[in-house]
Amino acid sequence: MERRQRRVSAGLLLLLYQISQVGLQNIPSVTLGVLALNIFLFLNPVRPLSEVCLSVNEAVHRKNWQRLLLAPFHHADDWHLYFNMISMLWKGIMLEKKLKSIWFAYIIAVFSVLIGVVYMMLEFLLVIILDDPSFEMNCGVGFSGVLFALKVLNNHYNPGRVSSVLGLPISSKYACWVELVAIHLISPG
């Protein structure tokens, strides 16, 4: 099996710049570890994306359960990595300081697997409800689901805040939903 190495690109360079602006000493250990793992796997993927992406067909029917562990930590391209890791950087700084590193690491581990399970359940429900077996083939990668869960958790621990989504002030309890719709409209893939 040939491993394809990715080149340093604009999104990755911008991510590294943003991390340097925050300063490594200001990033809690688990957050820094998650950033490093995602960047490392972007540059040195375990397998091609088609072999790590998560789908009902691959994980359930073919019993390829390792995809539950691999899919969250692989990204489609440098901009996918950039947006996810910038979001992880800010959420990680806020939540890891509040929850402490061991609890935060546990939450990241649980969310990483649980989000994949929820994703497959939703795809399977779409197969049943819409009577369309093509939904079993939808294959996803990335940390977005974990970040969405972290945003909900952050909103729980910091109620009453106002977030800016595309420049619009939105109550934090609704911001994660507005963000989800905005991301889908901006990058539907």
VOPAGU-2260 file (C-alpha; in pm, 1 decimal, decimal comma):
REM VOPAGU-2260
SITE   aa  ch    i         X         Y         Z
SITE  MET   A    0       0,0       0,0       0,0
SITE  GLU   A    1     141,8     333,3    -101,7
SITE  ARG   A    2     115,6     613,0     152,8
SITE  ARG   A    3      53,1     950,3       3,8
SITE  GLN   A    4     219,0    1235,2     188,2
SITE  ARG   A    5      60,7    1577,0     168,1
SITE  ARG   A    6     255,0    1891,6     106,1
SITE  VAL   A    7     254,1    2196,0     328,3
SITE  SER   A    8     -20,1    2421,9     191,9
SITE  ALA   A    9    -188,5    2757,6     255,4
SITE  GLY   A   10    -442,5    2627,1     506,9
SITE  LEU   A   11    -175,8    2441,1     702,8
SITE  LEU   A   12      60,1    2740,2     700,8
SITE  LEU   A   13    -219,3    2967,7     822,3
SITE  LEU   A   14    -303,3    2718,2    1098,5
SITE  LEU   A   15      60,8    2703,9    1212,3
SITE  TYR   A   16      73,7    3083,7    1208,3
SITE  GLN   A   17    -241,3    3108,7    1422,4
SITE  ILE   A   18    -100,1    2855,1    1670,7
SITE  SER   A   19     224,2    3054,8    1692,2
SITE  GLN   A   20      24,3    3374,1    1758,0
SITE  VAL   A   21    -149,9    3209,2    2053,8
SITE  GLY   A   22     183,3    3064,5    2171,0
SITE  LEU   A   23     246,8    2697,8    2251,4
SITE  GLN   A   24     283,7    2786,3    2621,1
SITE  ASN   A   25     -75,1    2919,3    2621,8
SITE  ILE   A   26    -231,7    2604,0    2475,9
SITE  PRO   A   27    -331,0    2338,4    2730,9
SITE  SER   A   28    -166,4    1996,8    2687,1
SITE  VAL   A   29    -461,1    1790,0    2559,9
SITE  THR   A   30    -566,5    2061,1    2316,4
SITE  LEU   A   31    -209,2    2084,6    2188,9
SITE  GLY   A   32    -195,7    1704,6    2157,4
SITE  VAL   A   33    -518,7    1696,1    1955,3
SITE  LEU   A   34    -387,4    1970,9    1726,1
SITE  ALA   A   35     -55,4    1788,5    1681,7
SITE  LEU   A   36    -225,9    1453,0    1611,8
SITE  ASN   A   37    -455,6    1602,9    1349,0
SITE  ILE   A   38    -171,1    1790,6    1177,9
SITE  PHE   A   39      52,0    1481,6    1186,2
SITE  LEU   A   40    -220,4    1261,1    1034,8
SITE  PHE   A   41    -292,9    1524,1     771,6
SITE  LEU   A   42      71,4    1520,9     665,6
SITE  ASN   A   43     110,2    1141,9     712,1
SITE  PRO   A   44    -232,5     979,0     670,4
SITE  VAL   A   45    -268,3     625,5     806,4
SITE  ARG   A   46    -444,6     528,8     483,3
SITE  PRO   A   47    -607,6     710,7     191,1
SITE  LEU   A   48    -929,5     894,7     282,8
SITE  SER   A   49   -1140,1     635,6     101,5
SITE  GLU   A   50   -1007,3     376,2     348,7
SITE  VAL   A   51   -1060,7     576,9     668,9
SITE  CYS   A   52   -1388,7     758,1     601,6
SITE  LEU   A   53   -1688,2     645,6     804,3
SITE  SER   A   54   -2003,6     505,4     645,8
SITE  VAL   A   55   -2274,3     256,1     736,4
SITE  ASN   A   56   -2161,6      33,7     451,2
SITE  GLU   A   57   -1796,0      23,0     556,3
SITE  ALA   A   58   -1830,4      18,0     934,7
SITE  VAL   A   59   -2145,3    -189,8     983,3
SITE  HIS   A   60   -2187,3    -410,7     677,6
SITE  ARG   A   61   -1816,7    -473,7     621,4
SITE  LYS   A   62   -1742,4    -463,2     996,5
SITE  ASN   A   63   -1456,1    -220,0     948,3
SITE  TRP   A   64   -1495,2     -66,1    1296,4
SITE  GLN   A   65   -1147,5      91,6    1302,8
SITE  ARG   A   66   -1296,5     369,0    1089,9
SITE  LEU   A   67   -1474,2     492,6    1404,0
SITE  LEU   A   68   -1129,7     575,5    1542,4
SITE  LEU   A   69    -963,5     694,4    1221,3
SITE  ALA   A   70   -1230,0     911,9    1053,9
SITE  PRO   A   71   -1237,9    1196,1    1309,7
SITE  PHE   A   72    -863,3    1254,1    1284,9
SITE  HIS   A   73    -834,4    1270,4     905,4
SITE  HIS   A   74    -933,3    1570,9     695,5
SITE  ALA   A   75   -1034,6    1610,4     332,1
SITE  ASP   A   76    -800,8    1902,7     257,9
SITE  ASP   A   77    -592,2    2175,1     420,7
SITE  TRP   A   78    -885,3    2415,9     462,9
SITE  HIS   A   79   -1095,1    2144,6     628,1
SITE  LEU   A   80    -805,2    2089,8     868,5
SITE  TYR   A   81    -756,9    2464,3     920,5
SITE  PHE   A   82   -1118,0    2545,5    1012,0
SITE  ASN   A   83   -1153,7    2241,0    1236,2
SITE  MET   A   84    -827,8    2298,7    1421,0
SITE  ILE   A   85    -883,7    2672,9    1469,7
SITE  SER   A   86   -1219,0    2583,6    1623,2
SITE  MET   A   87   -1048,5    2315,0    1836,5
SITE  LEU   A   88    -785,4    2564,2    1949,4
SITE  TRP   A   89   -1038,8    2810,5    2091,3
SITE  LYS   A   90   -1280,0    2554,0    2231,0
SITE  GLY   A   91    -991,9    2355,6    2379,3
SITE  ILE   A   92    -839,3    2658,5    2550,5
SITE  MET   A   93   -1172,5    2749,2    2711,1
SITE  LEU   A   94   -1293,4    2400,6    2802,9
SITE  GLU   A   95    -968,2    2231,9    2904,7
SITE  LYS   A   96    -892,0    2507,2    3155,0
SITE  LYS   A   97   -1240,9    2472,7    3300,2
SITE  LEU   A   98   -1263,4    2090,8    3301,1
SITE  LYS   A   99    -894,2    2004,6    3359,1
SITE  SER   A  100    -684,6    1797,0    3120,7
SITE  ILE   A  101    -773,8    1439,8    3220,5
SITE  TRP   A  102   -1149,7    1500,3    3204,8
SITE  PHE   A  103   -1112,1    1695,5    2879,3
SITE  ALA   A  104    -907,9    1411,1    2722,4
SITE  TYR   A  105   -1178,0    1164,5    2826,6
SITE  ILE   A  106   -1446,9    1383,4    2670,3
SITE  ILE   A  107   -1250,5    1413,6    2343,7
SITE  ALA   A  108   -1203,1    1034,7    2329,3
SITE  VAL   A  109   -1569,9     960,8    2400,3
SITE  PHE   A  110   -1698,9    1229,0    2161,4
SITE  SER   A  111   -1463,0    1107,7    1885,3
SITE  VAL   A  112   -1622,3     762,3    1885,9
SITE  LEU   A  113   -1975,7     859,9    1987,0
SITE  ILE   A  114   -2010,6    1116,6    1707,0
SITE  GLY   A  115   -1927,2     844,7    1453,0
SITE  VAL   A  116   -2193,6     617,4    1600,8
SITE  VAL   A  117   -2451,7     897,7    1587,7
SITE  TYR   A  118   -2348,3     978,8    1227,6
SITE  MET   A  119   -2404,4     616,3    1122,3
SITE  MET   A  120   -2738,3     597,9    1305,4
SITE  LEU   A  121   -2859,4     912,0    1128,5
SITE  GLU   A  122   -2746,4     780,0     790,1
SITE  PHE   A  123   -2920,2     448,8     860,9
SITE  LEU   A  124   -3239,8     633,8     959,7
SITE  LEU   A  125   -3225,0     825,2     630,9
SITE  VAL   A  126   -3201,1     492,0     447,1
SITE  ILE   A  127   -3517,0     371,2     623,6
SITE  ILE   A  128   -3719,3     695,4     615,8
SITE  LEU   A  129   -3635,4     792,4     257,1
SITE  ASP   A  130   -3609,0     434,5     131,4
SITE  ASP   A  131   -3279,6     528,6     -30,8
SITE  PRO   A  132   -2990,6     284,8      24,1
SITE  SER   A  133   -2739,8     534,6    -117,3
SITE  PHE   A  134   -2719,3     697,8     228,6
SITE  GLU   A  135   -2535,2     387,0     350,3
SITE  MET   A  136   -2252,3     482,1     116,1
SITE  ASN   A  137   -2206,9     843,5     240,5
SITE  CYS   A  138   -1856,6     853,9     380,4
SITE  GLY   A  139   -1732,9    1123,5     618,1
SITE  VAL   A  140   -1407,4    1232,9     777,9
SITE  GLY   A  141   -1304,4    1514,1    1007,2
SITE  PHE   A  142   -1334,6    1653,4    1356,4
SITE  SER   A  143   -1644,0    1868,2    1292,9
SITE  GLY   A  144   -1885,6    1650,4    1489,0
SITE  VAL   A  145   -1658,7    1651,6    1793,9
SITE  LEU   A  146   -1626,2    2029,8    1765,4
SITE  PHE   A  147   -2002,8    2068,7    1746,2
SITE  ALA   A  148   -2038,6    1860,8    2065,2
SITE  LEU   A  149   -1767,0    2069,8    2233,4
SITE  LYS   A  150   -1948,4    2387,6    2133,0
SITE  VAL   A  151   -2269,1    2261,0    2294,9
SITE  LEU   A  152   -2069,2    2171,8    2607,9
SITE  ASN   A  153   -1902,0    2513,3    2607,5
SITE  ASN   A  154   -2243,1    2680,2    2581,1
SITE  HIS   A  155   -2357,0    2477,2    2881,0
SITE  TYR   A  156   -2061,4    2593,9    3090,8
SITE  ASN   A  157   -2080,1    2954,0    2966,1
SITE  PRO   A  158   -2451,1    3041,8    2938,9
SITE  GLY   A  159   -2578,0    3380,7    2833,6
SITE  ARG   A  160   -2285,1    3463,6    2606,6
SITE  VAL   A  161   -2321,4    3614,0    2261,6
SITE  SER   A  162   -2124,0    3473,7    1968,4
SITE  SER   A  163   -2057,3    3623,0    1629,6
SITE  VAL   A  164   -2150,4    3398,5    1337,4
SITE  LEU   A  165   -2061,0    3548,0    1000,8
SITE  GLY   A  166   -2055,1    3886,9    1173,0
SITE  LEU   A  167   -2404,1    3854,6    1322,8
SITE  PRO   A  168   -2445,2    3856,2    1703,2
SITE  ILE   A  169   -2625,6    3536,9    1807,0
SITE  SER   A  170   -2704,3    3399,0    2151,8
SITE  SER   A  171   -2451,7    3121,8    2226,4
SITE  LYS   A  172   -2727,1    2869,6    2291,9
SITE  TYR   A  173   -2833,0    2903,9    1926,2
SITE  ALA   A  174   -2492,7    2985,3    1776,0
SITE  CYS   A  175   -2385,4    2622,0    1736,6
SITE  TRP   A  176   -2696,4    2552,0    1526,6
SITE  VAL   A  177   -2654,1    2866,4    1316,0
SITE  GLU   A  178   -2285,4    2778,8    1271,9
SITE  LEU   A  179   -2379,4    2429,9    1155,2
SITE  VAL   A  180   -2616,2    2567,1     890,1
SITE  ALA   A  181   -2361,8    2834,2     784,8
SITE  ILE   A  182   -2085,8    2574,9     746,1
SITE  HIS   A  183   -2315,6    2356,2     537,5
SITE  LEU   A  184   -2404,9    2649,7     311,9
SITE  ILE   A  185   -2040,9    2761,0     275,3
SITE  SER   A  186   -1894,7    2412,5     231,9
SITE  PRO   A  187   -2172,8    2165,0     150,4
SITE  GLY   A  188   -1935,5    1869,8     103,9
